[in-house]
């Protein structure tokens, strides 16, 4: 069923033109709206008139004319003919009222969302000739408006844009100016409507329409679908005008500020206008949820990146089912004994077309399209499978840390999934460590926090990854219970920048962690000097290329005696327990 916006409905109902709008629902003509003009003509209030036209369409029609009107009405509903009828109709509900001659004209109108509505316009032929001429003129104007105008904003609509946009483009080229299509998108319009109501939402649309006219006085401006607008303008000032539009709109609003993003697509000569609009839409999509960016100009690289991302999304399920995503393990070393104490599981996608893809190639894409939970559950299961394979190879059972994304917790009950997968493979809980990034912790919801608490209470250790990556807040120590913090590798990479500021920061955090019974680990260790520094400040563990790069399971057996500069011994369970109790004493 087509939904009229509050502004659209109010405008149509206030028309003095006798008008009724019908929609075919389940094979039946249903009166959706009648104008003030028709209520006055029929001498019936709006509610009763709509009920009458829906439930007894011919209640006002002379009995001798009903059969003829019904036949034409059926053909009109089936789009076999136009509705153009003269018949006798009674004014009011009084059956003794006299009949008037009525001329009704009907047209089908496709609305912006694709719904077809029947607009029927009524003329009382007993009225004066002048009034009939005026009503006919009003009707023709209304039809032109419905064809080319958005009723709510008064702007041209999409049909106008595509019918007359090419002429505007030619005009820009004739003036030696470079034209662009700008697709404007109002960010979080659903939230705005929910918070302030649809009336305020309609008002926002009208404000944006007015400010677009002010910002782009010589451009073609049109209302597009939903919360979007289209403009054909000069390329030279496009980005600056997107900023100006945001400023003008937010100055006008009494509610919270809103963000209007502009995807800008250059138009080449002889280019299909629809192709340019598609390019502008790709810019909007590429900006995603990044509110720091309000405009983007289309380039071929955007298309290439979109195709790359689509390849990952389209091939994920196949890669998982064929085990093309492999678990690579990187060793974690105890700093004071230089023995292997645990492993981190990292994903590598071995694709037949793209080759071996690193996590940075596909994990951000999976997060963007909310598919990361599929990968994380797969990795967890693969690690559990390979626990016993490691044992069969004669390797000691050191714990393995697995990364989980915050988005995982929005799609599945991760605490329950973790229990089921680990239980299915009968893996002791102390052999699985869960890593959550500090960024995720900083924005955690109550549901997410409860699941983390449940995971830890079920015997899994919880580590915070990427600590110090730009989201650090010391209140994380008081808000959550966790076993270890892992320093972001950028801290190690820039140890001596700014007079060695990171050295002091890491030392202070290690001291705080020890006082609270929390272990520390630094990733990104690439030299003996870095390892010596971690020993000096009392950081418990280290990870990085200085020891070993991530490698598949079959390579782990070769680590013994081959880890850079070390004997690569693996601590026993007893040694691990002793170290765990002593490190934070």
Phi, psi and omega in degrees: 000132181289136179253116174285139173289157180306318180292318180297315181296315181298321181295313183292321180292332183279354182296139174277351176287129177293107188222137171231139180244127182244154173226138177277113181236119182054041176077010184235137179284121181242126177288119183262333185198142174229148182272163175302325181298321180286322176301319179292320181294319181275347180061043181222144178289164190299312184298314180293325180292317179297316178299319181294314182293332180277312188269335179212074190305329186257023184299328184263356188271144176299134184307324183290343183260351187297314183300317181294317180294321181298319180295314179295321179299320179294318178295322179295318179298329179271008180062031179268343181203168172274159178263111181212091190231143169245128183204174181264135182220146182263142175270131176083174183271350180289119183293344179271359178297149180283156179270146174243153171283132180234137175249119182244130178243132181233142177223146172274137179232122177275123181277174187297330181271006177097348179291137177261128177241146177263122177259115180249127184246131188246134176237128176273111184287353175277348177287170182292159181298320181298319181293322178297317180297320180294317179296321179295319178296317178298321180296316180298320178296318179299317180297320177297318180297316181295330182283320189235003185233140171278119188296320185294312187263343185079359179281160168302152180262188183297322180299316177299317182302312183282334178284321187245354177301316179304326178293322179293322178298314178301323180296319177298315180296323180295333178269010181061033178248144181274115182271152174224155167262132174245120174261116179264134181232123178277116185289136174058045179294326179297319178294321179298314179296320181295323184280323187245349180098159183291331178299314178293327177297317177296322178296321177299317178303316182292324177295315179299318179300315181295319182286333173296317178298323180289322184280327183237070187294335183248025185245165173270122183240134181219151173275126179261201181290149170051244186255034184237153178228154178236141180223137168254116188218182176283141179290325189304321185250011188299307183298318180296323181287333174296317177297317181297319180299314179301318180296313183295317181295315183289335173292330183277336187279140173266345179272188181297156180296148177238162182245126178245110183267148180237118172268121189249123182236116175300145179252120177273159178298137180068016179276139176294128183300326180295326177295321178295320178297319178299321178295319178296323179294325177297325178295317178300315180296321183292327178292331175055227183266011180283101183281355178283344181248124180248355177211151177209136178263132183294136171224165179297331179299328178296318177296316180299317180294321178298316180295323178296316180294319180297324178299316180296313181297315184290334185255002183299307184300320179294320180296321179292317182292332180262007180056039178277347174264120188255152173270122173251140184248137174241133184288148172242127190251139172286122188294321186278340178249345183058034176253150176293125182242341177193176181230153170248133179270125181234144185270138171227129184259111180266091187264137182295336181260317185268348184082202182279116182258136178280162179306322181296342180281331187232335182296315177301326179292315180295326176291319180299320183262015175056044178243003188296333181297330178296315179294315185294320177293322177298313181299317179300318181292319180296319179298317179296320177299319187277352174303312183283334175292322176298318181295321179294336177276000179083019181268144180293153185271071175282152180296155177237130177266138181237134181274133173240140179268153178300327180295336179305320187287346176278339187253330181220163173277095188294327178299317180290316179300318180299314178299317183294314183294312180296321178294323181299325182258006177054045179266128176303138184298332182284358175267356179241126178246138180255125177254130177235133181290152179297327177302318179294317180299320185296334182246024187292139174273171179297320179298316179299314182299318180297321179293322177299316179298320180294318179301315182291323180290341178276005174098007177267138176281147184240123178246146174259119183268159175057035179294129182091016183273008179121356181245006189299136173214128185294343179289353176297333180292326183268339185272333187227152173258123178213167189259335186203146169247138180250117180294136176299142185297338180296331178296318178289324183294330184241041183304320188258006176290152175052052178059036176071033182301321182295330177299315181291320180298312182295319178299317181295318181291322177299317180296318178297317182297315180299319181297335182258005179075031182246132179282163179228148181218137177245126174260165181085023179281121186234006182205162176297324179300319179295318179296319179298322179297318180296320176298319183297319183271356178085020176290128191291321190222161183218153182210139178162177183293342177299329180265306181188147172278160176300135182218157180290169186305319185297341181271345186298323182299331181280352181294330185302118179080002184238359176290133188315114172073012185222163176284344177061032176289155180250128182291149178282169179299321179296318179297321180298315180298320180295317180294318181301320182282330184275331186297325186251014180291000000 
